[in-house]
């Protein structure tokens, strides 16, 4: 399953990503306004949820979006 997590650099988003990684069999795309190093298995996207064009690109190919 491919999952996009918005707000990924925040407290809740970060904990959610850890939980998804531990659960396994999930490809994670992390959307955040802050560029950072992500754990193995996480694809980072620097984008702002207020800007629809990059956000639409981040959603492409995802089975679920957690906002």
Secondary structure, 3 states (H helix, E strand, C coil): CEEEEECCCCHHHHHHHHHHHHHCCCEEEEEECCCCCCCCCEEEEECCCCCHHHHHHHHCCCCEEEC
